[in-house]
Amino acid sequence: MTISISIATLCGWRRRVTTTSTVDFFYTDNGSHCLKTVDLITFILIIIGALIWGSVGAFDFNPVAIAFGPAHAATRGIYILVGLSAVYHAIAFRAIQQRWRPRTSRTL
């Protein structure tokens, strides 16, 4: 919780209600560069989580449980971060696509 608050404070995030029924929690006044960083970090966590679950399913090998122990708090923390990253990408899917879409300038 404190990590998300400090990132939100650092990036200047605000809660904004749009004209539709959705609420945009990821709005910044200074552009979307902070959110692109969050997008990239959460995407990397999702890839790591997918590789871990792939190794569990294919080889019955859990590298996180081996590194930290099956009942360790760090193991649960890693799984929670990967799950929250997936939820973030599922909820903010369209906003992430718009942020990463290349901007084209029109010259006449």
C-alpha positions, 0 to 999 in steps of 0.5 A, spaced: 500 500 500 505 504 501 509 503 495 502 505 490 501 511 494 508 513 493 508 512 486 502 515 485 504 521 489 511 521 485 507 521 478 502 526 480 496 521 479 489 524 480 482 520 480 478 523 475 471 521 473 470 521 465 463 522 462 462 515 461 461 510 467 468 509 468 473 512 473 480 513 470 484 513 476 491 513 472 490 520 470 496 525 470 497 532 469 504 532 466 503 526 461 503 519 461 511 517 462 510 515 469 504 510 467 508 507 461 513 505 467 508 502 471 505 499 465 512 496 463 514 493 470 507 490 471 508 487 464 514 484 466 511 481 472 506 478 468 511 475 464 515 472 470 509 469 473 507 466 466 514 463 466 513 460 473 506 457 472 509 454 466 515 451 469 510 449 475 505 446 470 510 443 465 516 440 470 513 441 477 518 445 478 517 452 482 523 456 482 519 461 487 518 456 492 525 453 492 528 460 493 524 463 498 520 456 501 513 454 500 510 458 506 515 464 506 512 471 506 516 473 500 513 467 496 506 470 497 508 477 496 511 475 489 504 471 487 500 477 490 504 482 485 504 478 479 496 477 480 495 485 482 499 486 475 494 482 471 488 485 474 491 492 473 493 490 465 486 487 465 482 493 467 487 498 464 487 495 457 485 500 453 488 506 456 495 502 456 494 501 448 492 508 447 498 510 452 503 506 447 500 508 441 505 512 437 503 519 436 503 522 429 504 529 427 501 532 421 504 537 417 501 541 412 
